């Protein structure tokens, strides 16, 4: 497929958090993630000597930090000037664009070692301003200008799915229950508590005893409706964070590690930005196109995937993703989740790190944050959330906006 093989030889990320990084800048988060990535390289690496180019995804630094020209800024803080340095942007898939760019730079034979990164410093603004910044990824003329925000847009996708397949909000709650449990096992997650733990803590505060997780999700005033039918626990949090990966060519990879991850396949796709211009709201055409390309270039099929990190900015997005990726059949996500198919001990674990829902979603960092989880799972270093049967093949699915951009990558051990 490629003129040159592409390998991951190191990865690192900050904790994704809404409070921990108060007072830090995006560039400081980036440095923190890079320091961890350097430590993860088994045989060591000299950034200044070995890295030949830097690609950084950051969606809206102009809003959050009054800063543009992120490429050379990142290179400066990492001590990598005067090497080539770029910023990439396709909304919530901005770091997947950085990853794709870094991959093609190596696959073409132009470079042997590159650093790909993603960062977003969101909590410098109040929630209303963050909502405004995120809405830049929607269609201004037909959506954001008339008051549509992303909770509302994904609520429309949920309503369309419920109507078409007869699914219910109660069935959808298998997603946050699973992802919060996984997040409780992840020291890098924004939320490190299961729904049960949250329910017990909230119950004590209110003087109420919830029967189970569903009782809490249905009846707690903490889980208010945000955009019907989606409630607060159907939505990912506002997070700060950064994630990094170091890519190398086949001829260079063995200098750094004997256990790299190999890129097996990749695909990108696009669609109409505005929902009103789409034919079907129960599937994302960009995701299907990206998945088809990733399977074609890898020679693999959905049944060959051992674990997947998918884009669950809202709970309905995870259902759409597993269907668009062919991991379950069309309209079969509700049943698959009830059967535990995507749980840590299921046939195809999904979002083992807690996903965007619990791990967090600093949007520019999300794609490479997903790669960090695949790196950990395939190398057997995921700790308490390590899936039982060591995974050989991992998939990443990252979406921009309400699905107008999508990227899929497949890596092997």
Protein Blocks (a to p, Z undefined) as FASTA:
>chain_A
ZZbdcddfbdcdddddfklmgoiafklmmmmmmmmmmmmpmnopafklmpmbdcdddfbl
mlmnopghklmmmmmmnopaccdcddddehjllmmmmmmmmmmmmmnomambdcdddddd
fklpcfklmmmmmmmmmcfklmmmnopafklmmmmmmmmmmmmnopafklmmmmmmmmmm
mmmmmmkbfblcdfklmmmmmmmmnopacfblmlmmmmgmklccfbdcbdfklpccdddd
ddddddddfklmmmmoccdcddfbdcdddddfblklpfblkbcfklmmmmmmmmmmnopa
fklpmbdcddffbfklmmmmmmmnopacehilmmmmmnommgmklmbdghknnpjmlnop
cfklmmmmmmmmmmmmmnopnojmlcfbacfbdcddddehjhpaccdddddZZ
